């Protein structure tokens, strides 16, 4: 067993920089490389591709990426784990082997399958599970006939078996984003599958690097501190056998790693910080300790973990009507009034009543809506969208924008032609008992034929039902309020950092204080009620707050905030990325002595 292992990330989504894999290999020594390609909606996209061409269903970009560097990987003895196999990992493996054969290169590939249960729904429902929507509680029978894709989030057991085969490349389908990083740690460091604190450390390390450059300066509140954006450095984790790890990047690369960039990524897409659930462990972020170890190096330790649950998450998607979007650019004097008149004219002429419609003034307030600063723009992109199950109504919409160009006010520029109708694929998260699912590991020979097959159960035998912990919505009054205390109005960004992300129709907004005194102040001022009032036009559901004292952070979950979420949303910010920016731009009145505790905007110990 090794004492430490270095795992580099080479991409956080399908569409990320394809040159990163080579840069991570050439930039310095690493043992493994992981990459994550599969967002929830990606699975249904891959399914659509496969229905048109049964040989597809995997991330085609990855084939070019790995073929380009396979010889370098072998030379350096670096192994790779990725979920680029999508819903056809064997097809992906065979395509890679075929392309490498042309170059005279041979690598060993192991494939993990078992996550794709689209053909097995009748086997499980309703006899073994209800497939109830875990976010809304809606009944599965209402969408059963329209299911497009259904994929289990598998954990580390099949990946460990694949690693034991000696494969240079492990190709999986829908495994958890963190599993591709955790598995090499468990395999190389000799961790047991019930060593909960170490497993939690591996999960947290995977969470930090799974989104690529988002932990090395990308999407960072204090982006001005990033001195270089070229040759962007992607994260690497050096994990020690005891569960402590360092996050760093290769020398002479762009980006930034600091306690603040790591804090921001830790709260990204977070739910309850004390119960971050995976198939392998339930991690507790509330006792983590972060320490600077030098320039672009951060130590993370004291992770805590608890037994996994008896369930696996299922990411389903179903056909759910149609949508279309049309846009025109409007310029000239009084442009906002003109755009509002165009909006009125358009919907009056169209006459139809739609299940959903939306108007956005891009360049004025499309992302932040009522929270946007009042400005007088020179031009506005008028963005009009509709959703319905009636195809004829969508077609009428697509033909209605063009007549405005010559029969409305002046100063209009055309954007494209008629709106293209899109099939809406809606996300359906649910659960299935682990007892229902086994995964398969296949080892392929150089011709792409299966030469070894293993079946891996999902049940480990030490699972426990999750007992929900309470959120921390209580009111705190820890800030002194002496009479005559000087106060100052500043934007939130002066006293905190923030990052937001989506999970279905819920947005999480993580807010991170710039000092301990600011954190105590935020616990008093930034209540669930204040966030509810702040985002009243955007969030239509409950707002829950969690306190993370060790990170000096508050995490808010805003339900019903993304107009249905994913592909169903008509919002320009369908993934909630702008919520953090909207909050940071709002003003708050802060005591002068609290402001004085902020020295340089860095994490205060």
LUMBA-580269 format. One line per 8 residues: their letters; for each residue y, z, x of C-alpha. Coordinates in Angstrom, 2 decimals. Each point is the difference from the previous one (the first is absolute). Example, Ala and Ser with C-alpha at 12.3 -4.5 7.8 and 13.67 -1.06 7.14 Angstrom:
BEGIN
as> -4.50/7.80/12.30 | 3.44/-0.66/1.37
# end
This chain:
BEGIN
xxxxxxxx> 0.00/0.00/0.00 | 3.55/-0.70/1.16 | 2.80/2.57/0.31 | 2.65/-2.35/-1.38 | 0.36/-3.45/-1.52 | 2.91/-2.45/-0.35 | 0.28/-2.04/-3.19 | 2.74/-2.60/-0.43
xxxxxxxx> 1.21/-1.45/-3.29 | 0.43/-3.77/-0.23 | 1.46/-0.43/-3.48 | 0.76/1.85/-3.22 | -0.29/-2.69/-2.70 | -0.95/-3.63/-0.59 | 3.08/-1.81/1.27 | 0.72/2.28/2.95
xxxxxxxx> 0.74/-1.37/3.49 | -3.13/-1.87/1.11 | 1.03/0.24/3.66 | -0.41/3.79/0.03 | -3.75/-0.10/0.72 | 0.52/-1.85/3.27 | 2.97/2.20/0.93 | -2.02/3.18/-0.56
xxxxxxxx> -2.78/-1.36/2.22 | 2.30/-1.18/2.77 | 2.46/2.90/-0.07 | -2.27/2.70/1.42 | -3.38/1.68/-0.25 | -1.46/0.79/-3.43 | -3.57/0.62/-1.17 | 0.17/-1.26/-3.58
xxxxxxxx> 2.33/-2.04/-2.17 | 0.24/0.41/-3.78 | 1.94/-2.00/-2.56 | 0.55/0.31/-3.74 | 0.48/-3.09/-2.16 | -0.81/1.11/-3.54 | 2.58/1.26/-2.46 | -1.27/0.65/-3.55
xxxxxxxx> 1.27/-3.33/-1.34 | -1.42/-1.91/3.00 | -3.54/0.45/-1.32 | 0.76/-1.90/-3.20 | 1.72/-2.77/2.01 | -3.12/-0.36/2.14 | -2.14/-0.06/-3.15 | 2.08/-2.85/-1.41
xxxxxxxx> -0.42/-1.95/3.24 | -3.75/0.54/-0.06 | -0.29/-1.18/-3.61 | 1.58/-3.30/1.11 | -2.06/-0.20/3.21 | -3.05/2.28/0.27 | 0.09/-0.12/3.81 | 3.38/1.82/0.02
xxxxxxxx> 0.95/3.55/-1.05 | 0.94/1.30/3.45 | 3.23/0.15/2.02 | 0.10/-3.47/1.53 | 2.83/0.91/2.38 | -2.26/2.50/1.72 | -2.45/-2.72/1.01 | 2.67/-1.73/2.10
xxxxxxxx> 1.17/3.35/1.33 | -3.39/1.20/1.27 | -1.14/-3.40/1.30 | 3.15/-0.09/2.15 | -0.81/3.29/1.78 | -3.79/0.40/-0.19 | -0.49/-0.82/3.68 | 2.67/2.52/1.01
xxxxxxxx> -1.58/2.70/-2.20 | -3.37/-0.51/1.67 | 1.55/-0.01/3.46 | 1.75/3.33/-0.68 | -2.88/1.56/-1.91 | 2.16/0.63/-3.07 | -1.66/0.23/-3.43 | 1.71/-0.72/-3.32
xxxxxxxx> -0.34/1.26/-3.58 | 1.80/-1.64/-2.91 | -0.20/-0.50/-3.77 | 0.90/-3.71/0.37 | -3.36/-0.87/-1.58 | 1.55/0.52/-3.43 | -2.57/-0.84/-2.66 | -2.00/-2.32/2.27
xxxxxxxx> -0.44/1.68/3.40 | -3.21/-1.92/0.79 | 1.82/-3.27/-0.65 | 2.80/1.18/2.27 | -2.46/0.97/2.75 | -1.77/-3.35/-0.16 | 3.28/-1.90/0.18 | 1.03/2.00/3.09
xxxxxxxx> -3.36/-0.59/1.71 | 0.20/-3.71/-0.79 | 3.49/-0.31/1.51 | -0.95/2.03/3.08 | -3.09/-2.15/0.57 | 2.32/-2.98/0.46 | 1.67/1.92/2.83 | -3.26/1.12/1.55
xxxxxxxx> 0.67/3.68/-0.80 | -2.56/2.37/-1.51 | 0.77/3.39/-1.52 | -2.11/2.39/-2.04 | 1.20/0.55/-3.57 | -1.05/2.68/-2.51 | 0.99/-0.32/-3.65 | 0.53/2.80/-2.53
xxxxxxxx> -0.49/-0.83/-3.69 | -0.58/1.88/-3.24 | 3.57/0.53/-1.14 | 0.11/-3.04/-2.28 | -1.47/1.04/-3.37 | 1.52/-2.68/-2.25 | -3.49/-1.30/-0.90 | -1.32/3.53/-0.65
xxxxxxxx> 2.45/1.32/-2.59 | -2.62/-0.06/-2.77 | -2.33/2.05/2.20 | 2.53/2.83/0.26 | 1.98/-0.15/-3.25 | -0.30/1.87/-2.27 | -3.31/1.63/1.03 | 1.07/1.46/3.36
xxxxxxxx> 3.79/0.12/-0.05 | 2.91/-0.50/-2.40 | 2.26/-1.94/2.43 | 2.96/1.74/-1.65 | 3.34/-0.86/1.61 | 0.65/2.95/2.34 | 3.79/-0.40/-0.24 | 0.52/-0.56/-3.71
xxxxxxxx> -3.22/1.24/-1.60 | -0.37/-3.34/-1.85 | -3.43/-1.03/-1.26 | -1.90/-2.62/2.01 | -1.30/-1.73/-3.15 | 3.49/-1.39/-0.63 | -0.06/-2.13/3.17 | -3.76/-0.35/0.61
xxxxxxxx> -0.15/-3.68/-0.96 | 2.86/-0.97/2.31 | -1.15/1.60/3.27 | 0.71/-2.28/2.96 | -1.05/2.15/2.96 | -1.56/3.42/0.63 | -0.34/1.48/3.47 | -1.09/3.43/1.19
xxxxxxxx> 1.95/1.76/2.75 | -2.86/0.65/2.42 | 0.24/2.64/2.72 | -1.24/0.33/3.57 | -3.86/0.25/-0.31 | -0.69/-3.78/-0.05 | 2.59/-0.55/2.75 | -1.82/2.55/2.18
xxxxxxxx> -3.26/-1.88/-0.49 | 1.75/-3.25/0.91 | 1.40/1.59/3.16 | -3.47/1.23/0.97 | -1.20/-3.62/-0.03 | 2.17/-0.70/3.04 | 2.03/-2.67/-1.83 | 3.19/-1.22/1.63
xxxxxxxx> 1.57/-0.63/-3.42 | -0.62/1.96/-3.21 | 1.11/-1.96/-3.07 | 0.30/1.95/-3.24 | 1.26/-0.60/-3.48 | 1.81/2.71/-1.98 | -0.28/3.10/2.16 | 2.81/2.55/0.02
xxxxxxxx> 3.00/-0.85/2.16 | -0.70/3.05/2.18 | -3.78/-0.49/0.39 | 0.37/-2.84/2.51 | 1.79/2.44/2.32 | -2.09/3.10/-0.78 | -3.41/-1.58/0.58 | 0.36/-0.65/3.77
xxxxxxxx> 1.27/3.55/0.49 | -3.00/1.52/-1.75 | -2.41/-2.33/1.79 | 1.40/0.39/3.54 | 1.04/3.67/-0.09 | -3.15/1.30/-1.66 | 1.69/1.55/-3.02 | -2.20/1.21/-2.84
xxxxxxxx> 0.61/-1.28/-3.53 | 0.68/3.55/-1.19 | 2.46/0.89/2.78 | 2.80/-0.12/-2.53 | 2.97/0.78/2.25 | -0.93/-2.71/2.50 | -0.69/-2.52/-2.76 | 3.40/0.86/-1.51
xxxxxxxx> 1.59/-0.60/3.39 | -1.64/-3.41/0.16 | 1.17/-0.82/-3.52 | 3.58/1.03/0.83 | -0.08/-2.08/3.19 | -1.21/-2.95/-2.04 | 2.73/0.55/-2.59 | 2.67/0.00/2.72
xxxxxxxx> -1.08/-3.31/1.55 | -1.44/-1.86/-3.02 | 3.36/-1.60/-0.88 | 0.58/-1.40/3.47 | 3.61/0.01/1.19 | 1.07/2.23/-2.88 | -0.77/2.94/2.32 | 1.67/-1.58/3.04
xxxxxxxx> 3.51/-0.54/-1.35 | -0.58/-2.39/-2.89 | 1.55/1.05/-3.33 | 1.54/2.98/1.83 | 3.01/1.71/-1.58 | 1.78/0.31/3.36 | -0.67/-3.64/0.91 | 3.07/-0.05/2.25
xxxxxxxx> -1.97/2.13/2.49 | -2.48/-2.84/0.52 | 1.33/-1.65/3.15 | -2.35/-3.02/-0.03 | -1.46/-1.96/-2.89 | -1.59/-2.74/2.10 | -3.62/0.30/1.20 | -0.41/2.77/-2.57
xxxxxxxx> -2.33/2.74/1.17 | -2.81/0.93/-2.40 | -1.52/3.50/-0.08 | -2.88/1.30/2.09 | -1.75/3.33/-0.54 | -1.63/1.93/2.83 | -2.33/2.43/-1.75 | -1.45/2.98/1.86
xxxxxxxx> -3.40/1.47/-0.78 | 1.66/3.18/-1.36 | 1.91/-1.97/-2.68 | 3.43/0.00/1.64 | 1.47/-3.46/0.50 | 2.97/-1.84/1.44 | 1.73/-2.99/-1.60 | 1.56/-2.45/2.46
xxxxxxxx> 0.57/-3.73/0.64 | -0.36/-2.24/3.01 | 2.70/0.12/2.68 | 2.81/-2.58/-0.09 | -0.36/-0.73/-3.70 | 2.56/0.18/-2.78 | 0.20/2.62/-2.71 | 0.17/3.78/0.16
xxxxxxxx> -2.40/2.91/-0.34 | 1.51/3.41/-0.67 | -0.75/3.04/-2.10 | 2.22/-1.49/-2.69 | -1.78/-3.37/-0.10 | -3.32/1.86/-0.27 | 1.34/2.38/-2.67 | 1.17/-2.94/-2.07
xxxxxxxx> -3.37/-1.73/0.19 | -1.84/3.22/-0.86 | 1.79/0.23/-3.36 | -0.46/-3.72/-0.77 | -2.06/-0.53/-3.16 | -0.85/3.68/0.00 | -1.05/1.89/-3.11 | -0.81/3.69/0.25
xxxxxxxx> 0.44/0.80/3.74 | -2.62/2.75/-0.18 | -2.61/-2.37/-1.49 | 0.03/-3.46/1.57 | -3.31/-1.29/-1.34 | -2.39/-2.38/1.76 | -3.75/-0.67/-0.45 | -0.71/2.07/3.13
xxxxxxxx> 2.39/2.96/-0.05 | 2.92/1.50/-1.90 | 2.80/0.45/2.53 | 2.74/2.64/-0.09 | 3.28/-1.11/1.60 | 1.75/3.31/-0.60 | -0.86/1.63/3.34 | 0.47/-2.96/2.35
xxxxxxxx> 1.96/0.58/3.20 | 1.94/-2.83/1.69 | 1.31/0.14/3.56 | 1.83/-2.48/2.20 | -2.03/-0.79/3.12 | 2.54/-2.23/1.68 | 1.61/-3.31/-0.84 | -1.86/-1.77/-2.82
xxxxxxxx> -2.81/2.59/-0.04 | -0.65/2.54/-2.77 | -2.78/2.61/-0.08 | -1.54/0.85/-3.38 | -2.23/3.04/-0.44 | -1.21/2.71/-2.39 | -1.38/-2.30/-2.69 | -2.01/1.76/-2.69
xxxxxxxx> -2.72/-1.49/-2.15 | -2.28/0.80/-2.94 | -3.24/-1.54/-1.36 | 0.19/-3.40/-1.63 | -0.45/-0.43/-3.73 | -3.13/-1.35/-1.80 | 1.91/-3.18/-0.95 | 1.13/-3.28/1.49
xxxxxxxx> 3.18/-1.75/-1.07 | -0.35/-3.44/-1.56 | 2.81/-2.55/0.26 | -0.27/-2.30/-3.00 | 2.25/-2.80/-1.19 | 0.02/-1.79/-3.34 | 1.65/-3.05/-1.56 | 2.94/1.24/-2.01
xxxxxxxx> 2.22/-2.77/-1.33 | 2.58/-2.17/1.76 | 3.43/0.26/1.55 | 2.70/-2.29/1.35 | 3.29/0.38/1.86 | 3.03/-2.32/0.11 | 3.10/0.31/2.17 | 3.40/-1.62/0.44
xxxxxxxx> 2.83/0.82/2.41 | 3.38/0.73/-1.58 | 3.21/0.08/2.05 | 3.77/-0.05/-0.37 | 2.52/2.40/-1.48 | -1.09/2.87/-2.25 | -3.57/-0.80/0.96 | -1.57/3.10/-1.57
xxxxxxxx> 1.61/-0.69/-3.38 | -1.12/-3.61/0.29 | -3.57/1.01/0.82 | -0.07/2.39/-2.95 | 1.19/-2.84/-2.25 | -2.72/-2.28/1.35 | -2.54/2.73/-0.77 | 1.28/0.27/-3.59
xxxxxxxx> 0.00/-3.78/-0.51 | -3.52/-0.40/1.40 | -1.73/2.59/-2.16 | 1.93/-1.07/-3.13 | -1.10/-3.60/0.41 | -3.61/0.88/0.77 | -0.41/2.00/-3.23 | -3.60/1.11/0.75
xxxxxxxx> -0.94/3.65/0.00 | -2.08/0.85/3.09 | -2.28/2.92/0.78 | 2.22/0.57/3.05 | 3.12/-1.65/1.34 | 2.32/0.89/2.83 | 3.38/-1.03/1.39 | 1.08/0.81/3.56
xxxxxxxx> 3.24/-0.66/1.84 | -1.13/-0.53/3.59 | 2.87/0.72/2.36 | 1.48/2.54/-2.36 | -2.54/2.59/-1.20 | -3.49/-1.55/-0.33 | -1.72/2.51/2.29 | 1.90/3.22/-0.74
xxxxxxxx> 1.24/-0.82/-3.55 | 2.30/2.77/-1.29 | -0.14/1.73/3.41 | 1.59/-2.97/1.76 | 3.54/0.16/1.32 | 2.56/-1.74/-2.23 | 1.04/-3.13/1.89 | 1.62/-3.37/-0.76
xxxxxxxx> -2.47/-2.54/1.45 | 0.87/-3.59/0.83 | -3.30/-1.29/-1.36 | -2.93/1.30/-2.02 | -3.56/-1.24/-0.30 | -0.74/0.33/-3.71 | -3.73/0.75/-0.23 | -1.61/-0.24/-3.46
xxxxxxxx> -3.63/0.95/-0.63 | -2.41/0.22/-2.94 | -3.52/1.21/-0.68 | -2.19/-0.83/-3.01 | -3.52/-0.94/-1.04 | 1.25/-3.08/-1.90 | -0.06/-2.98/2.39 | 2.29/-2.10/-2.20
xxxxxxxx> 2.77/2.61/0.20 | -0.27/0.06/3.81 | 0.25/-3.83/0.08 | 3.14/0.09/-2.16 | 1.53/2.51/2.40 | -0.74/-2.20/3.02 | 1.88/-2.91/-1.56 | 3.05/1.98/-1.09
xxxxxxxx> 1.80/0.73/3.27 | 0.89/-3.61/0.96 | 2.22/-0.73/-3.06 | 2.28/2.88/1.03 | 1.11/-1.94/3.07 | 2.10/-2.51/-1.96 | 0.57/1.91/-3.24 | 1.33/3.33/1.22
xxxxxxxx> 2.87/1.30/2.12 | 0.66/-1.68/3.38 | -1.02/0.93/3.53 | -3.79/-0.30/-0.24 | -2.44/-0.97/2.74 | -3.57/-1.03/-0.85 | -2.95/1.98/1.40 | -3.17/-2.07/-0.19
xxxxxxxx> -1.28/-1.66/-3.16 | -1.71/1.35/-3.07 | -1.53/3.46/0.24 | -3.69/0.06/0.85 | -2.18/1.96/-2.39 | -2.15/2.64/1.74 | -3.15/1.70/-1.23 | 0.60/3.75/0.07
xxxxxxxx> -2.73/2.03/1.70 | 0.46/3.71/-0.77 | -1.33/2.81/2.18 | -2.49/2.46/-1.54 | -0.89/3.01/2.20 | -3.07/1.96/-1.00 | -2.92/2.06/1.36 | -3.77/-0.33/0.29
xxxxxxxx> -2.55/2.66/1.06 | -1.17/-0.38/3.61 | -3.58/0.16/-1.26 | 0.46/-3.49/-1.47 | 0.94/-1.72/3.22 | -1.77/-0.92/3.22 | 1.46/-2.34/2.58 | -1.72/-2.60/2.15
xxxxxxxx> 0.38/-0.69/3.71 | -1.10/-3.38/1.34 | -0.15/-1.03/3.65 | 0.31/-3.75/0.53 | -1.39/-2.09/2.83 | 2.09/-2.62/1.79 | -0.94/-2.62/-2.61 | 1.24/2.20/-2.83
xxxxxxxx> -3.42/0.96/-1.29 | -0.71/3.60/-1.04 | -2.37/1.65/2.48 | 0.41/3.69/-0.92 | 0.58/1.64/-3.41 | 0.73/3.66/-0.78 | 0.75/1.76/-3.29 | 2.40/2.94/0.27
xxxxxxxx> 0.35/2.59/-2.81 | 3.49/1.19/-0.93 | -1.08/3.57/-0.81 | 0.01/2.30/3.04 | -1.13/3.10/-1.86 | 2.98/2.25/0.63 | 2.51/-1.36/-2.53 | 2.04/2.37/-2.15
xxxxxxxx> 1.98/-0.44/-3.20 | 3.74/0.01/0.68 | 1.97/2.96/-1.35 | 3.54/-1.26/-0.54 | 2.73/1.96/1.77 | 3.36/0.66/-1.58 | 3.07/-2.07/0.78 | 3.06/1.86/1.21
xxxxxxxx> 2.64/-0.69/-2.60 | 1.37/3.53/0.14 | 3.71/0.51/0.50 | 1.08/1.36/3.37 | 3.27/1.80/0.59 | -0.01/0.66/3.72 | 3.46/-1.36/0.80 | 2.83/2.49/0.36
xxxxxxxx> 2.77/-0.43/-2.54 | 2.80/2.21/1.30 | 3.34/-0.50/-1.67 | 2.25/-2.30/1.95 | -2.87/-1.70/1.84 | 1.14/-3.45/1.13 | -1.83/-2.95/-1.51 | -0.11/-3.69/0.85
xxxxxxxx> -1.21/-3.05/-1.98 | -2.27/-2.25/2.05 | -2.70/-2.59/-0.75 | -3.53/1.37/0.08 | -0.75/-2.19/3.05 | 2.29/2.26/2.07 | -2.28/2.98/-0.60 | -3.45/-1.56/-0.46
xxxxxxxx> -2.29/-2.96/0.48 | -2.13/-1.54/-2.75 | -2.78/-2.50/-0.63 | -1.51/-1.25/-3.24 | -3.05/-1.96/-1.07 | -2.15/-0.91/-2.98 | -3.36/0.95/-1.45 | -0.42/-1.99/-3.19
xxxxxxxx> 2.86/0.87/-2.34 | 0.94/3.15/1.96 | 2.54/0.17/2.83 | -0.11/2.68/2.66 | 3.27/0.93/1.70 | -0.33/2.16/3.11 | 3.22/1.75/1.06 | 0.15/1.51/3.51
xxxxxxxx> 2.71/2.47/1.03 | 1.86/-0.36/3.31 | -0.01/3.78/0.63 | -1.63/3.17/-1.30 | 3.24/1.05/-1.67 | 0.27/-3.38/-1.71 | -3.59/0.39/-1.20 | 0.77/3.35/-1.63
xxxxxxxx> 3.06/-1.59/-1.59 | -2.04/-2.98/-1.28 | -2.57/2.28/-1.58 | 2.85/1.47/-2.02 | 1.89/-3.19/-0.83 | -2.58/-2.78/-0.16 | -2.12/1.17/-2.93 | -2.31/-2.07/-2.18
xxxxxxxx> 2.68/0.15/-2.68 | 2.60/-1.46/2.34 | -2.30/-2.86/1.01 | -0.82/-0.61/-3.67 | 3.70/-0.26/-0.81 | 0.74/-2.08/3.09 | -2.62/-2.64/-0.83 | 0.25/0.21/-3.79
xxxxxxxx> 0.24/-3.78/-0.44 | -2.91/-0.73/2.32 | -2.52/2.80/-0.46 | -1.17/0.47/-3.59 | -2.72/2.59/0.64 | -0.46/3.43/1.50 | 1.41/0.90/3.42 | -2.04/2.42/2.13
xxxxxxxx> 1.19/1.68/3.20 | -2.07/1.27/2.93 | 1.38/2.01/2.90 | -1.29/-0.62/3.55 | 1.61/2.79/2.00 | -1.57/-0.91/3.35 | 1.50/-3.50/-0.18 | 3.23/1.24/-1.63
xxxxxxxx> -0.71/-2.49/-2.76 | -0.02/-0.32/-3.76 | -2.29/-2.54/-1.64 | 0.84/-1.27/-3.49 | -2.35/-1.95/-2.26 | 1.87/-2.09/-2.59 | -2.32/-1.20/-2.74 | 0.52/-3.16/-2.09
xxxxxxxx> 2.57/-1.22/2.50 | -1.11/-3.55/0.85 | -0.18/-1.79/-3.35 | -3.80/0.07/0.05 | -0.29/-0.40/3.76 | -1.43/-2.74/2.21 | -0.05/-3.51/-1.40 | 0.83/1.15/-3.54
xxxxxxxx> 3.44/1.28/0.93 | 3.05/-2.19/-0.64 | 2.11/2.04/2.45 | 1.15/-1.58/3.25 | -1.02/3.24/1.71 | -3.48/0.11/-1.51 | -1.35/2.26/2.77 | 2.69/2.66/-0.08
xxxxxxxx> 1.17/-0.55/3.58 | 3.67/0.33/-0.97 | -0.18/3.39/-1.73 | 0.47/1.87/3.28 | 3.07/-2.07/0.89 | 1.47/0.59/-3.44 | -0.38/3.76/0.42 | 1.45/0.00/3.52
xxxxxxxx> 3.14/-1.76/-1.23 | 0.78/2.68/-2.62 | 2.49/2.76/0.80 | -0.73/3.71/0.17 | 2.37/2.92/0.59 | -1.20/1.99/3.01 | 1.34/3.22/1.61 | 1.75/-0.72/3.30
xxxxxxxx> -2.16/2.49/1.89 | -3.15/-1.83/-1.18 | 1.43/-3.30/1.22 | 0.76/1.59/3.36 | -3.73/0.59/0.58 | -0.64/-3.73/0.28 | 0.41/-0.76/3.68 | -1.31/-3.50/0.51
xxxxx> -2.00/-0.84/-3.08 | -3.24/0.94/1.78 | -2.70/2.37/-1.26 | 1.19/3.59/0.59 | -2.72/2.37/1.22
# end
